[in-house]
Amino acid sequence: MKKRENYLKARRDKLVALKKQARNQRLEMTKARPSSARNVAEATMQGKQDLENSQATDPSILQVRKALAARLRAEVVRQ
């Protein structure tokens, strides 16, 4: 009976620790979020621009895109 009691206490302690950790992570995320709509919009625009710039500069991605575009054009013209 004592073994079972210790086992259940250990499980409870693990569960409480996990819930506490998840709560702390949620609190940190809400603190890190911008508070105003203007900040959110600016961050979103900046993120999109950074993403576009990083993708546009990679020559292998551009080559793949051009090849796909040419292939699609050829298929559309055939039909």
C-alpha positions in Angstrom: 0.0 0.0 0.0 2.9 2.3 0.8 4.4 1.7 -2.6 1.2 2.7 -4.3 1.0 5.8 -2.2 4.5 6.8 -3.1 4.0 6.1 -6.8 0.9 8.2 -6.9 2.6 11.1 -5.1 5.5 11.0 -7.5 3.0 11.0 -10.5 1.2 14.0 -9.0 4.4 15.9 -8.4 5.5 15.3 -12.0 2.1 16.4 -13.3 2.1 19.5 -11.1 5.7 20.3 -12.3 4.7 19.9 -16.0 1.6 22.2 -15.5 3.7 24.8 -13.8 6.3 24.7 -16.6 3.6 25.0 -19.3 2.1 27.9 -17.4 5.4 29.7 -17.2 6.0 29.2 -20.9 2.6 30.7 -21.7 3.3 33.7 -19.4 6.7 34.3 -21.1 5.1 34.1 -24.6 2.4 36.6 -23.6 5.1 39.0 -22.2 7.1 38.7 -25.4 4.1 39.5 -27.7 3.8 43.1 -28.9 1.0 44.9 -27.0 -0.3 47.2 -29.7 -1.8 46.6 -33.1 0.8 48.9 -34.7 3.7 46.9 -33.3 2.1 43.7 -34.5 1.6 45.1 -38.0 5.1 46.4 -38.1 6.6 43.2 -36.9 4.6 41.2 -39.4 5.6 43.5 -42.3 9.2 43.3 -41.2 9.1 39.5 -40.9 7.6 39.2 -44.4 10.2 41.4 -45.9 13.0 39.5 -44.3 11.5 36.2 -45.5 11.1 37.5 -49.1 14.7 38.9 -49.1 16.2 35.7 -47.8 14.3 33.6 -50.4 14.9 35.9 -53.3 18.7 35.9 -52.8 19.1 32.2 -52.9 20.0 31.3 -56.5 19.0 27.6 -56.3 15.5 28.6 -55.3 15.3 31.0 -58.2 16.4 28.3 -60.6 13.8 25.9 -59.4 11.1 28.5 -59.7 12.1 29.4 -63.2 12.2 25.7 -64.2 8.8 25.2 -62.8 7.4 28.2 -64.5 8.8 27.1 -67.9 7.4 23.6 -67.4 4.0 25.0 -66.6 4.1 27.3 -69.6 5.0 24.4 -71.8 2.2 22.2 -70.4 -0.4 25.0 -70.8 0.7 25.7 -74.4 0.4 22.0 -75.3 -3.2 21.8 -74.1 
